[in-house]
Amino acid sequence: MKGYEKPMVMVADGLSEGVYAASGAGETSSDCWTVSGRSVQDWNGSHNVFEISARHSTAVEHISGETTVSIVFNNNITDAYSEFPCSFSGNTATVTRTLLADAYKSGDNVTYKVWAKAADEATTKGLAISSIGITCKHETNVQGKYD
């Protein structure tokens, strides 16, 4: 296999048949959320404060039972926390947010903070996000709908 190619989904209105992948089971995916992050305060006395913004697609309908954001920084971190469960290792912080919401299809936005600290003040002030990714645990909604 030379490289992954994301499958294309096509909607054919008026057809009564469909294919349902993993119906009723949770599935981790990143096809529904987009995520970004930026430093909003490079030094609060101990940490660099980052704002994480995620937006759900208006084209996908399902319940997002949980999202996990993985933030890779340009340096190793010695501490990271958020208002949601957060873990860290090396240069990566991972935030898991359990969502208690109905089916998404409205372009819902989520914004929260992550505090990250490096070995010293200068390195902490210089922390930047190298890459950021998001996964979503899809759940079937009460009507059995899952895009």
Disulfide bonds with the S-S distance in Angstrom:
none
